[in-house]
Amino acid sequence: MSDSSKRKRPLVADKRYPGKGSAVPKKAPRGKAPAKRKPARAKRPRRGGIIGLLSAFVGWVFRLIWKITWRLTAVAMVVLAVAIGYFYTTLPALDDLLDGRARGSVTMLDRNGDVFAWRGDQFGGVVTADSVSRHLKNAVVATEDKRFYWHFGVSPRGIASAIRINLSEGRGPLSGHGGSTITQQVAKLICFGEPFDASTGQTEAEYERSCRAGNIQRKAKEALYAMAMEAKYSKDDILSIYLNRAYMGGGAYGAEAAAQRFFGKPAAAVNAAEAAMLAGLLTAPSSFSPTSDLDRSQNRAATVIRLMREQGYLTQAEADAAQANPAELSEAAEAKAGGYFADWVMSTGPEFFTRNTTEDVIIKTTLDQRIQRAAEDGLKWVFENKVREGSKAQAAIVVMSADGAVRAMVGGRKTKVAGAFNRATQALRQTGSAFKPFVYAAALDLGYSPNDLIDDEPYCLNIPGSGKWCPRNYTNNFKGLVTLTDALKNSLNIPAVKVSESVGRELVSQVALQFGIKNDLAAGPALALGASESTLIEMTGAYAGILNGGSSVTPYGLIDLRLMGDNEPLMGTGGGIGERVIQEEAARQLVYMMEKVISEGTGQRGQFGGRQLAGKTGTTSAAKDAWFIGFSADYVAGVWMGYDDNTPLKGVTGGGLPTEIWRETMSRVHEGVPLSDLPMSLPGPASGLGEQQVASDPIPVDNGGGTLIDQVLREIFGPSSGGGGQKNIPARGEDR
């Protein structure tokens, strides 16, 4: 009997896939131990009571703030991105931003083609951050924005620092230091893409002020615009815009114009000291301008050099060399804006190409800078050595060639000026005896001889409505019979009036007018004594007509005008020699008479260097004006002296200080100029109004003695034209 209960279980394979409800454990992967379950974290028991309630509330508040903050930040970032994107789309092409001037410029060249003056908004041409001197690029970055190449257009550190400084100095947070980066400054320079529009009624100055407004709204817009620029342009592009548009003083916009303006060289060639001076101008271009205060500009440049050294842009040796050799101005820059001459040229040219030009214009002029310095030095020497200290007397000088080409002009004692009152061209003053050559020019052209005799004696005329008028000489005495030459060289009044009445005042006026005296001339007999008014440049031009043989002259300073970059001029000179006024022989005889003024007469102080010189002195009634105008064979020069308010000069006549100024000027002008003879003719026998007489004999008359001129005057005016019963009205013209 078998024991079935003890039988072994049959060998049956386990189910590969256990059914539902089976609890067959899964095998652990080979090579890995089964992962141990981490014990569950014990829950932190909540605090109860008031502390628990407060803790829960604070946690809820912080979670709420965080949710609001990140949502607002996200919204702000989206708005910021949209704003930057908008400004990005409005930004123009880079080339359109490099020259932002509303006006053009005028560059003036002297007779040799050298620049001596600028006007308007000077722009020397486009430069880039790569084309300028490395020193200039580094100086600008070191001075204006040392983190320029690392920020994104706005410098939070710079803004925070500026606010801290402003508050510490007692100002508002946005007043004073702005913390602006170069990019932000460029945004203001281009006025956020808003061009100037004159049709709005806003002036250019008001437009620029609005672009630089410092309120919070403008600051926010400035920051957005700066970031948009950073997204569109490279750092060097932004720096290039800055180098081209920044105002750097002296009318110069941009680095190229400033380098040419102050140093006479391109921006690519400036050294470290010059670059430091240019970069120093960016903070305050008017205050630090080297043409206004060179010492102050050099001190500012020294600070810039120190910054460059601290930031590693200069070695110690380079910095020491720049400090030891500060930048100096070019000759043109020292002359500032060309002074009175440049002002006059600007006033004579067409307004749309000079004062209101929108183009860049080049004007070639007649100026000779050597002669200009001679005139300035001569005037300065006389006032320093001959005039009492503190005198407010003024003087003016004009030097020109015989064809009217003005070589030098001084319109007052302050020679380094621009826009000042020009006494050489704007002051209308009585001419005194400087007018007398035109009286004798009319007579010589009619056939009078320099050797004709005339009686210097008491003389009166009846003036309708005024009564008897009796001129007198400066010395209150009479010379008797004198030649016309002696009458002119001693500046006698009575012979001048007699000759004028003999040939006719109308003819004298016509001769003076044709020689270039454009203002209304006196209608009475005092015409001969210079009662009329004129300007120094007109009088000097009229004397140039005598020198050139008797033809009229229009003084001029402009030779040609062209646009920058053009080879062909748009216009040429508007002056020069005009029509003949008197015969050449009459002019040559007049030169002979005027030569005697300097060699023997009232103008003897004008002699220098053994040269043949001719001229005429002039002093008006009560000595309110004193003149000397004269010439050599090469140049004509006129000098006026007086007070702007017509205060009489004390102890000054035309033969005194004005003649000395003339001599000091002309002696310097003629340094190195060969000696040349004046174009003059020695006089022949006395003409006697066509009747040949012996020069030493008076011209005979039939009634009561005197010369033939006296006879003619008696026939015209009657016996009252002689002496007797005089009413001595002062009419002084003789000079000492």
DOMIKE-469082 format. One record per residue (C-alpha): residue number from 1; residue in one letter; x, y, z. Coordinates in steps of 0.5 Angstrom, whole numbers, plus 500, padded with zeros to 3 digits. Layout:
REM residues N
PT   num   residuo   east   north    up
PT   NUM         a      X       Y     Z
...
***
This chain:
REM residues 736
PT   num   residuo   east   north    up
PT     1         m    500     500   500
PT     2         s    503     506   498
PT     3         d    503     513   502
PT     4         s    500     518   497
PT     5         s    500     523   502
PT     6         k    507     523   502
PT     7         r    508     524   495
PT     8         k    512     529   492
PT     9         r    509     535   488
PT    10         p    509     534   480
PT    11         l    515     539   477
PT    12         v    510     544   474
PT    13         a    513     551   472
PT    14         d    511     557   475
PT    15         k    506     561   471
PT    16         r    510     567   467
PT    17         y    505     572   468
PT    18         p    501     571   474
PT    19         g    494     572   474
PT    20         k    490     578   478
PT    21         g    491     578   485
PT    22         s    497     574   485
PT    23         a    503     577   489
PT    24         v    509     574   485
PT    25         p    514     579   487
PT    26         k    518     583   481
PT    27         k    525     581   481
PT    28         a    530     586   482
PT    29         p    534     588   476
PT    30         r    541     585   475
PT    31         g    547     589   478
PT    32         k    542     593   482
PT    33         a    540     593   489
PT    34         p    533     594   490
PT    35         a    532     601   492
PT    36         k    530     603   499
PT    37         r    524     607   501
PT    38         k    525     613   504
PT    39         p    522     614   510
PT    40         a    516     619   510
PT    41         r    518     626   512
PT    42         a    515     628   519
PT    43         k    510     634   518
PT    44         r    512     640   521
PT    45         p    507     641   527
PT    46         r    503     648   525
PT    47         r    504     653   530
PT    48         g    498     655   534
PT    49         g    495     661   537
PT    50         i    496     668   535
PT    51         i    504     667   533
PT    52         g    501     661   528
PT    53         l    496     666   525
PT    54         l    501     671   524
PT    55         s    506     667   521
PT    56         a    501     664   516
PT    57         f    499     671   514
PT    58         v    506     674   513
PT    59         g    507     668   509
PT    60         w    501     669   505
PT    61         v    503     676   504
PT    62         f    510     674   501
PT    63         r    507     669   496
PT    64         l    502     675   494
PT    65         i    508     680   493
PT    66         w    512     675   489
PT    67         k    506     673   485
PT    68         i    505     680   483
PT    69         t    512     682   483
PT    70         w    514     677   477
PT    71         r    508     678   473
PT    72         l    509     686   473
PT    73         t    516     685   472
PT    74         a    514     681   466
PT    75         v    509     686   464
PT    76         a    515     691   464
PT    77         m    520     687   460
PT    78         v    515     686   455
PT    79         v    513     694   455
PT    80         l    520     696   455
PT    81         a    522     691   449
PT    82         v    516     694   445
PT    83         a    518     701   447
PT    84         i    526     699   445
PT    85         g    523     696   439
PT    86         y    519     702   437
PT    87         f    525     707   437
PT    88         y    529     701   434
PT    89         t    524     702   428
PT    90         t    525     709   427
PT    91         l    532     710   428
PT    92         p    535     712   421
PT    93         a    541     710   417
PT    94         l    548     711   420
PT    95         d    550     716   415
PT    96         d    544     720   416
PT    97         l    546     722   423
PT    98         l    554     724   422
PT    99         d    552     731   420
PT   100         g    547     734   424
PT   101         r    548     742   423
PT   102         a    542     746   421
PT   103         r    546     751   418
PT   104         g    552     751   413
PT   105         s    559     754   414
PT   106         v    564     759   411
PT   107         t    571     758   411
PT   108         m    575     764   409
PT   109         l    582     764   405
PT   110         d    587     769   405
PT   111         r    591     772   398
PT   112         n    595     766   399
PT   113         g    590     760   400
PT   114         d    591     759   407
PT   115         v    585     759   412
PT   116         f    585     765   417
PT   117         a    577     765   419
PT   118         w    571     761   420
PT   119         r    564     763   420
PT   120         g    557     759   421
PT   121         d    557     752   424
PT   122         q    564     749   422
PT   123         f    564     742   419
PT   124         g    570     739   417
PT   125         g    568     733   414
PT   126         v    566     726   417
PT   127         v    570     722   421
PT   128         t    570     715   424
PT   129         a    572     712   431
PT   130         d    577     708   427
PT   131         s    580     714   422
PT   132         v    581     719   428
PT   133         s    587     719   432
PT   134         r    587     713   437
PT   135         h    589     719   442
PT   136         l    583     722   441
PT   137         k    578     716   441
PT   138         n    581     714   448
PT   139         a    581     721   451
PT   140         v    573     722   449
PT   141         v    572     715   452
PT   142         a    576     716   458
PT   143         t    573     723   460
PT   144         e    566     722   458
PT   145         d    564     714   459
PT   146         k    570     710   461
PT   147         r    565     704   461
PT   148         f    562     705   454
PT   149         y    564     699   451
PT   150         w    561     695   457
PT   151         h    554     698   458
PT   152         f    548     697   454
PT   153         g    547     704   453
PT   154         v    545     706   460
PT   155         s    550     706   466
PT   156         p    546     704   473
PT   157         r    552     705   477
PT   158         g    553     712   473
PT   159         i    546     714   474
PT   160         a    546     712   482
PT   161         s    553     716   483
PT   162         a    550     722   479
PT   163         i    544     722   484
PT   164         r    548     721   490
PT   165         i    553     727   488
PT   166         n    547     732   486
PT   167         l    544     730   493
PT   168         s    550     731   497
PT   169         e    551     738   493
PT   170         g    544     740   495
PT   171         r    541     740   488
PT   172         g    535     735   486
PT   173         p    537     728   484
PT   174         l    536     730   476
PT   175         s    540     737   477
PT   176         g    547     738   475
PT   177         h    551     731   474
PT   178         g    547     727   469
PT   179         g    550     720   469
PT   180         s    549     720   462
PT   181         t    553     715   457
PT   182         i    556     717   451
PT   183         t    550     713   448
PT   184         q    545     717   452
PT   185         q    549     724   450
PT   186         v    548     722   442
PT   187         a    541     721   443
PT   188         k    540     728   446
PT   189         l    545     730   440
PT   190         i    540     727   435
PT   191         c    534     730   439
PT   192         f    531     723   439
PT   193         g    530     723   431
PT   194         e    526     729   432
PT   195         p    529     734   426
PT   196         f    529     742   427
PT   197         d    523     745   424
PT   198         a    523     752   423
PT   199         s    516     752   421
PT   200         t    513     751   428
PT   201         g    516     758   430
PT   202         q    521     755   435
PT   203         t    528     758   434
PT   204         e    534     753   433
PT   205         a    536     755   440
PT   206         e    529     753   443
PT   207         y    530     747   439
PT   208         e    536     745   442
PT   209         r    534     747   449
PT   210         s    528     742   449
PT   211         c    532     737   446
PT   212         r    537     737   453
PT   213         a    531     738   458
PT   214         g    533     734   464
PT   215         n    526     732   467
PT   216         i    524     725   468
PT   217         q    520     724   462
PT   218         r    526     726   457
PT   219         k    531     722   462
PT   220         a    526     716   461
PT   221         k    526     717   453
PT   222         e    533     718   453
PT   223         a    534     711   456
PT   224         l    530     708   452
PT   225         y    533     711   445
PT   226         a    540     709   448
PT   227         m    538     702   448
PT   228         a    535     702   442
PT   229         m    541     705   439
PT   230         e    545     700   442
PT   231         a    541     694   439
PT   232         k    542     697   432
PT   233         y    549     700   432
PT   234         s    556     698   434
PT   235         k    559     701   439
PT   236         d    564     705   434
PT   237         d    558     707   430
PT   238         i    555     710   436
PT   239         l    562     713   438
PT   240         s    563     716   431
PT   241         i    556     719   431
PT   242         y    558     723   437
PT   243         l    565     725   434
PT   244         n    562     728   428
PT   245         r    556     732   432
PT   246         a    558     734   438
PT   247         y    559     742   439
PT   248         m    567     743   441
PT   249         g    567     751   441
PT   250         g    569     756   436
PT   251         g    563     754   431
PT   252         a    566     747   430
PT   253         y    562     741   430
PT   254         g    565     735   430
PT   255         a    572     733   431
PT   256         e    575     734   424
PT   257         a    572     741   424
PT   258         a    575     742   432
PT   259         a    582     740   430
PT   260         q    582     744   424
PT   261         r    580     750   427
PT   262         f    584     750   433
PT   263         f    591     746   431
PT   264         g    590     747   423
PT   265         k    591     739   422
PT   266         p    586     733   421
PT   267         a    583     729   427
PT   268         a    587     723   425
PT   269         a    594     727   426
PT   270         v    593     730   433
PT   271         n    597     728   439
PT   272         a    596     726   446
PT   273         a    596     733   448
PT   274         e    591     736   443
PT   275         a    587     730   443
PT   276         a    586     731   451
PT   277         m    584     739   449
PT   278         l    579     737   444
PT   279         a    576     732   449
PT   280         g    576     737   455
PT   281         l    572     741   450
PT   282         l    566     736   451
PT   283         t    564     738   458
PT   284         a    563     746   457
PT   285         p    565     748   449
PT   286         s    564     755   450
PT   287         s    568     756   457
PT   288         f    574     751   456
PT   289         s    575     754   448
PT   290         p    582     755   447
PT   291         t    580     761   443
PT   292         s    577     764   449
PT   293         d    582     762   455
PT   294         l    588     758   453
PT   295         d    590     757   460
PT   296         r    584     754   462
PT   297         s    583     750   456
PT   298         q    590     747   458
PT   299         n    589     746   465
PT   300         r    582     742   463
PT   301         a    587     738   458
PT   302         a    592     736   464
PT   303         t    586     733   467
PT   304         v    584     729   461
PT   305         i    591     726   460
PT   306         r    591     724   468
PT   307         l    585     720   466
PT   308         m    588     717   460
PT   309         r    594     715   464
PT   310         e    589     712   470
PT   311         q    585     708   465
PT   312         g    591     705   461
PT   313         y    591     709   455
PT   314         l    597     712   456
PT   315         t    604     710   459
PT   316         q    607     714   464
PT   317         a    612     717   459
PT   318         e    607     719   454
PT   319         a    603     722   460
PT   320         d    609     726   462
PT   321         a    611     728   455
PT   322         a    604     731   454
PT   323         q    603     734   460
PT   324         a    610     738   459
PT   325         n    608     740   452
PT   326         p    601     742   452
PT   327         a    597     744   446
PT   328         e    598     750   442
PT   329         l    593     754   438
PT   330         s    595     755   430
PT   331         e    596     762   427
PT   332         a    589     762   425
PT   333         a    586     760   431
PT   334         e    590     765   435
PT   335         a    586     770   430
PT   336         k    580     767   432
PT   337         a    574     769   427
PT   338         g    578     773   423
PT   339         g    576     780   426
PT   340         y    574     786   423
PT   341         f    576     784   416
PT   342         a    572     777   416
PT   343         d    566     781   418
PT   344         w    566     786   413
PT   345         v    567     780   407
PT   346         m    561     777   410
PT   347         s    557     783   410
PT   348         t    559     784   403
PT   349         g    557     777   400
PT   350         p    550     775   398
PT   351         e    547     773   405
PT   352         f    544     766   402
PT   353         f    552     764   402
PT   354         t    554     768   408
PT   355         r    550     770   414
PT   356         n    545     765   412
PT   357         t    548     759   408
PT   358         t    546     752   409
PT   359         e    552     750   405
PT   360         d    559     749   406
PT   361         v    562     755   403
PT   362         i    569     757   401
PT   363         i    571     764   400
PT   364         k    578     767   398
PT   365         t    579     774   400
PT   366         t    585     779   399
PT   367         l    587     779   406
PT   368         d    595     779   407
PT   369         q    596     776   414
PT   370         r    603     779   414
PT   371         i    600     786   413
PT   372         q    594     785   418
PT   373         r    599     784   423
PT   374         a    603     790   421
PT   375         a    597     794   422
PT   376         e    595     791   429
PT   377         d    602     792   431
PT   378         g    603     799   429
PT   379         l    596     801   432
PT   380         k    598     798   439
PT   381         w    605     801   439
PT   382         v    603     808   438
PT   383         f    597     807   444
PT   384         e    602     804   448
PT   385         n    608     809   447
PT   386         k    604     815   445
PT   387         v    597     815   448
PT   388         r    596     817   456
PT   389         e    594     810   459
PT   390         g    587     809   460
PT   391         s    585     813   454
PT   392         k    578     811   451
PT   393         a    580     814   444
PT   394         q    579     809   438
PT   395         a    583     808   432
PT   396         a    582     805   425
PT   397         i    586     803   419
PT   398         v    585     800   412
PT   399         v    591     798   408
PT   400         m    589     796   400
PT   401         s    593     796   394
PT   402         a    592     801   388
PT   403         d    586     797   385
PT   404         g    582     797   391
PT   405         a    584     790   394
PT   406         v    584     791   402
PT   407         r    590     787   405
PT   408         a    588     789   412
PT   409         m    583     792   416
PT   410         v    583     794   424
PT   411         g    576     797   426
PT   412         g    578     799   433
PT   413         r    583     798   439
PT   414         k    581     791   440
PT   415         t    583     787   434
PT   416         k    581     780   436
PT   417         v    574     781   436
PT   418         a    568     778   431
PT   419         g    561     782   430
PT   420         a    564     788   434
PT   421         f    563     795   431
PT   422         n    567     796   425
PT   423         r    570     804   425
PT   424         a    573     802   419
PT   425         t    567     801   415
PT   426         q    561     803   419
PT   427         a    563     810   422
PT   428         l    561     816   419
PT   429         r    565     821   421
PT   430         q    567     828   418
PT   431         t    573     828   414
PT   432         g    576     835   415
PT   433         s    582     837   411
PT   434         a    583     830   408
PT   435         f    577     832   403
PT   436         k    581     837   400
PT   437         p    585     833   395
PT   438         f    578     832   391
PT   439         v    578     840   391
PT   440         y    585     840   387
PT   441         a    583     834   383
PT   442         a    577     838   380
PT   443         a    582     844   379
PT   444         l    587     840   376
PT   445         d    583     836   371
PT   446         l    580     843   369
PT   447         g    587     845   367
PT   448         y    590     849   373
PT   449         s    597     848   375
PT   450         p    600     846   382
PT   451         n    604     852   381
PT   452         d    598     857   380
PT   453         l    598     862   385
PT   454         i    592     864   390
PT   455         d    591     869   395
PT   456         d    591     867   402
PT   457         e    587     873   405
PT   458         p    581     874   409
PT   459         y    575     872   405
PT   460         c    568     872   406
PT   461         l    562     869   403
PT   462         n    554     871   403
PT   463         i    550     864   405
PT   464         p    543     865   403
PT   465         g    539     865   410
PT   466         s    545     864   414
PT   467         g    549     871   413
PT   468         k    556     872   412
PT   469         w    561     866   412
PT   470         c    568     867   413
PT   471         p    573     861   414
PT   472         r    579     862   417
PT   473         n    586     858   417
PT   474         y    588     853   423
PT   475         t    593     858   425
PT   476         n    589     864   425
PT   477         n    594     868   420
PT   478         f    594     869   413
PT   479         k    600     867   408
PT   480         g    598     872   402
PT   481         l    600     869   395
PT   482         v    601     862   395
PT   483         t    601     856   390
PT   484         l    596     851   390
PT   485         t    602     846   392
PT   486         d    603     850   398
PT   487         a    596     851   400
PT   488         l    595     844   400
PT   489         k    601     842   403
PT   490         n    600     847   409
PT   491         s    593     845   409
PT   492         l    590     852   408
PT   493         n    583     853   408
PT   494         i    581     860   405
PT   495         p    585     857   398
PT   496         a    581     851   398
PT   497         v    575     854   399
PT   498         k    577     859   393
PT   499         v    579     854   389
PT   500         s    572     850   390
PT   501         e    568     856   389
PT   502         s    572     858   382
PT   503         v    571     851   379
PT   504         g    564     850   382
PT   505         r    562     846   388
PT   506         e    558     841   384
PT   507         l    564     839   380
PT   508         v    568     838   386
PT   509         s    562     834   389
PT   510         q    562     830   382
PT   511         v    569     828   383
PT   512         a    569     826   390
PT   513         l    562     822   388
PT   514         q    566     818   382
PT   515         f    572     817   387
PT   516         g    567     813   391
PT   517         i    565     818   397
PT   518         k    558     815   397
PT   519         n    555     819   402
PT   520         d    551     826   402
PT   521         l    556     831   401
PT   522         a    555     838   404
PT   523         a    551     843   399
PT   524         g    555     849   402
PT   525         p    562     852   401
PT   526         a    564     848   407
PT   527         l    564     842   402
PT   528         a    571     844   401
PT   529         l    573     844   408
PT   530         g    571     837   409
PT   531         a    564     838   412
PT   532         s    561     832   409
PT   533         e    561     825   412
PT   534         s    565     819   410
PT   535         t    567     812   412
PT   536         l    575     810   413
PT   537         i    574     805   407
PT   538         e    571     810   402
PT   539         m    576     815   403
PT   540         t    582     810   403
PT   541         g    579     807   396
PT   542         a    578     814   394
PT   543         y    586     816   395
PT   544         a    587     809   391
PT   545         g    584     812   385
PT   546         i    589     818   385
PT   547         l    595     813   386
PT   548         n    592     809   380
PT   549         g    592     815   375
PT   550         g    585     818   376
PT   551         s    580     812   376
PT   552         s    575     810   381
PT   553         v    576     804   385
PT   554         t    571     800   389
PT   555         p    574     797   395
PT   556         y    573     789   395
PT   557         g    575     783   400
PT   558         l    572     778   396
PT   559         i    576     774   390
PT   560         d    571     768   389
PT   561         l    566     764   393
PT   562         r    565     757   391
PT   563         l    562     751   395
PT   564         m    566     746   399
PT   565         g    568     741   394
PT   566         d    567     745   388
PT   567         n    573     747   383
PT   568         e    569     752   379
PT   569         p    567     759   383
PT   570         l    560     761   384
PT   571         m    562     768   384
PT   572         g    568     773   383
PT   573         t    570     779   386
PT   574         g    565     785   386
PT   575         g    570     791   386
PT   576         g    577     793   383
PT   577         i    578     799   378
PT   578         g    572     803   375
PT   579         e    571     808   370
PT   580         r    576     814   370
PT   581         v    575     820   374
PT   582         i    580     825   372
PT   583         q    585     825   367
PT   584         e    592     821   368
PT   585         e    596     827   368
PT   586         a    592     831   373
PT   587         a    592     825   378
PT   588         r    600     825   377
PT   589         q    600     832   378
PT   590         l    596     831   385
PT   591         v    600     826   387
PT   592         y    606     831   386
PT   593         m    602     836   391
PT   594         m    601     830   396
PT   595         e    608     828   396
PT   596         k    610     835   399
PT   597         v    605     834   404
PT   598         i    609     829   407
PT   599         s    616     831   405
PT   600         e    615     839   407
PT   601         g    608     840   410
PT   602         t    603     838   415
PT   603         g    605     830   414
PT   604         q    612     830   415
PT   605         r    611     825   421
PT   606         g    609     820   416
PT   607         q    616     820   413
PT   608         f    620     813   413
PT   609         g    625     809   410
PT   610         g    627     814   405
PT   611         r    621     813   400
PT   612         q    617     817   396
PT   613         l    610     818   400
PT   614         a    604     822   399
PT   615         g    598     823   403
PT   616         k    594     828   407
PT   617         t    592     830   414
PT   618         g    585     832   416
PT   619         t    582     835   423
PT   620         t    575     836   424
PT   621         s    572     842   427
PT   622         a    573     842   435
PT   623         a    578     836   433
PT   624         k    573     831   434
PT   625         d    576     827   428
PT   626         a    583     826   426
PT   627         w    585     823   419
PT   628         f    591     821   415
PT   629         i    591     818   409
PT   630         g    597     817   404
PT   631         f    600     812   400
PT   632         s    607     809   397
PT   633         a    608     807   390
PT   634         d    605     800   393
PT   635         y    600     801   398
PT   636         v    595     806   400
PT   637         a    593     806   408
PT   638         g    588     810   411
PT   639         v    588     812   419
PT   640         w    582     815   423
PT   641         m    582     817   430
PT   642         g    577     819   435
PT   643         y    572     818   440
PT   644         d    566     814   439
PT   645         d    561     819   443
PT   646         n    564     825   439
PT   647         t    568     827   445
PT   648         p    574     832   442
PT   649         l    581     830   442
PT   650         k    586     833   446
PT   651         g    592     836   443
PT   652         v    591     831   437
PT   653         t    591     833   430
PT   654         g    591     829   423
PT   655         g    599     831   423
PT   656         g    600     828   430
PT   657         l    598     821   432
PT   658         p    594     819   426
PT   659         t    600     820   422
PT   660         e    605     816   427
PT   661         i    600     810   427
PT   662         w    600     811   419
PT   663         r    608     811   419
PT   664         e    608     805   424
PT   665         t    604     801   420
PT   666         m    606     803   413
PT   667         s    614     802   415
PT   668         r    612     795   417
PT   669         v    608     793   411
PT   670         h    614     795   407
PT   671         e    619     791   410
PT   672         g    623     787   405
PT   673         v    619     791   399
PT   674         p    624     795   394
PT   675         l    624     802   393
PT   676         s    619     805   388
PT   677         d    618     812   385
PT   678         l    611     815   386
PT   679         p    607     816   379
PT   680         m    608     823   379
PT   681         s    609     829   374
PT   682         l    613     835   376
PT   683         p    609     841   375
PT   684         g    610     846   369
PT   685         p    609     853   368
PT   686         a    603     856   372
PT   687         s    596     856   368
PT   688         g    592     862   370
PT   689         l    586     858   368
PT   690         g    589     857   361
PT   691         e    593     863   360
PT   692         q    601     861   361
PT   693         q    604     865   366
PT   694         v    611     865   370
PT   695         a    610     860   376
PT   696         s    613     865   381
PT   697         d    608     871   378
PT   698         p    601     872   381
PT   699         i    596     871   376
PT   700         p    594     879   374
PT   701         v    587     881   374
PT   702         d    584     888   372
PT   703         n    580     890   379
PT   704         g    583     891   385
PT   705         g    589     886   385
PT   706         g    589     879   387
PT   707         t    590     873   382
PT   708         l    585     871   377
PT   709         i    582     866   381
PT   710         d    580     872   386
PT   711         q    577     876   380
PT   712         v    573     870   378
PT   713         l    570     869   385
PT   714         r    569     877   385
PT   715         e    565     876   378
PT   716         i    561     871   381
PT   717         f    559     873   388
PT   718         g    561     881   388
PT   719         p    565     885   392
PT   720         s    563     882   399
PT   721         s    567     876   397
PT   722         g    573     880   400
PT   723         g    575     882   407
PT   724         g    572     886   411
PT   725         g    566     886   416
PT   726         q    567     879   417
PT   727         k    563     874   421
PT   728         n    569     869   424
PT   729         i    565     862   423
PT   730         p    570     857   425
PT   731         a    572     852   419
PT   732         r    579     849   421
PT   733         g    582     844   417
PT   734         e    590     846   417
PT   735         d    593     840   421
PT   736         r    600     840   425
***
